[in-house]
Amino acid sequence: MKRYILYALFAILAIGFNSCLKSNLEELPAFEENDVTNVDRVEYRFISDEISKASNQKIVKFINLTVNKKEINKTDKTVRIEVTVPAANSDFPTVERDKVSKANLTVILSVSTAARVFPIGDAPRLGTPGDWTNPHKYKIEAANGNTAEWTVEVTNVTK
């Protein structure tokens, strides 16, 4: 008997929580922007000599470089970035600081809501280490399918 009551309760709940509203729903916008909106950060990553207690593997360290200048030109679809390498310290040894160059940086950008980013040619995926000695091109696709080709360049790394 308890089983029948439980089944009846589930049936009532399933019917009760089912929405009958099929019309007069607000039309949500299809996002059509395909822009770079911000330079979030530029990083240098290296494998330290420290060992993780959890995995017994060497720890990968992330050093945030100071973004001195970021020019986002929505008309020309270009991004130009200038960064400064922080001073060496106990977490960032001089040996590693000396290795920082455009050839081994990680660039992290923000793009328009619901947009997707696709590297073009030999461009590194955003958020992964890559060679930034030359400008790179990216296709940014809006949620509605509109695309734009953006050029991203690290123009200067100051130590």
Secondary structure by P-SEA (a helix, b strand, c coil): caaaaaaaaaaaaaaaaccccccccccccccccccccccccccccccccccccccccbbbbbbbccccbbbbbcccbbbbbbbbbccccccccaaaaaaccccbbbbbbbccccbbbbbccccccccccccccbbbbbbbbcccbbbbbbbbbbccccc
